[in-house]
Amino acid sequence: MLRPLAATVLLLSTLTHLQAQDATAPKPDAKAQLEAAQKLVKQVSPGVYDLNGIQITAATRELRIPCDILHQKLPIEYALCHETGEKVHETILETKVKPIQIQLALLLANYQPATLGILEKLDPKEERPYKDKDTEPKTPGANRLAIHVEWKDGNKTKNVPLSDFIQDVDKRKTPPDLDTWIFNGSIIDESGFAAEQTGSIISTYVDRAAIINSAAKGNHRDDLWISLPANIPAEETKVTLIITPAK
């Protein structure tokens, strides 16, 4: 069942505020952005909704987000950024969909933002990338995501885990623990809704401004991740990013 909009708006503003480090109250522009996003939600068929191109299926909680391949071969810190984001030179995918719309879509599909899981594989000897105590979702596991990428290859439709596009620079292969992603929810700081300012949506290197973070071991290193070109379609290929609950 799709979460009621009023409850989602309250949850978005409250939870992101509580998770923010040294956060101030949400700025008027952040509130306006959120109100604008909620006005875009339309029901297109029974149980299926559209939010500026994001398709939300209530029964399965599946989100489908239109994206493009921006880079095939590069060192990365991100898997997905907004097309005008600060880190487009370090991402494989880009999208025209605004970050605040993606966060709202996740909330509408009953995912719950929490940081629990991001640093669960961090060596205790390593410095934590952020100082805040980890937050937990109200429903256990409700912040854990599976993410796939789908595209047309001639007459065939290909669908692979997002992790197939990424490799560990030390081992030159995709780590098995990159199959689960954490919906931490972007923070609200002095500039407003952080992801809307930075364009950071899915991060492989820990970034609390991003909406989704990797849970893989080594995610605290900014030099660990590179793309896996052999598995990535040509640049400018239109793809669909698919988010479902992690199993």
Phi, psi and omega in degrees: 000136181286134180296136177303141185300317183299317179293323180294317179300316179296317180296317180300311183290325183283309185293316180295325177295316182292330182278343186288142176273125183053041185278149171260177178296150180306137180284155179305324182293324178295318178296318180295321178297319180294317179297322178294321180296316183294333179289343182275350182288125180226141174276125183256340175195169181306119177078004181236132185233156177236135176228092180051044178099343175280125176263126181244120176255113189298315187296321183260349183065025179278134172248139176236118187243123179289132182218174174228151171283118180266314181225140174267322189228113179184159167291142184232154166237349183223151173261331180214131174226159171293150186299338178253015185291163182291337188247027181295342177279358182231026182230153176276315185250151171227159178216153175275345182290134182289143179305319182296331177288324178291319177297318178297319179298320177297317179294319179298328179273013175069027167276149185240120183291131177195149183272350181305126179112336182296316186250019184294340180254009179288130176299130180304339180281343181275150177286136177293135179295336175222151188270337184300147173292140182294142178263153182244144175289150179300320175259119182307131178084358185286356176254006183260129188237149165254137183230128178236163176235135182233141177203164178270131175234091188068236178269000183256150173253124178259143180217116183226156174299144176305327181299337178295343180271358191231143176223156176279123184295333180285319185257348180056043173203164179283124179290144182294339183269012177268011183272351179241135181239153184250122173277095180271337184078130180293154180275162169250118181239199184296340180266356182110215179286109194301317182296330178291331179279319186268336184080007183278123183243303178238120185248138172269334177254131189310123179213110182289345175284335179289156181281324183231138178236154173290148175253009186286151175298134181093006182291353176277353181263130180271359182247010188270332193252135173225161178288164177243085191305326183298336182260357188255130177295170185301149177303142184080359175295134177277129181228166175242125175272126185245123179248130176222167177297140176292145180272000000 
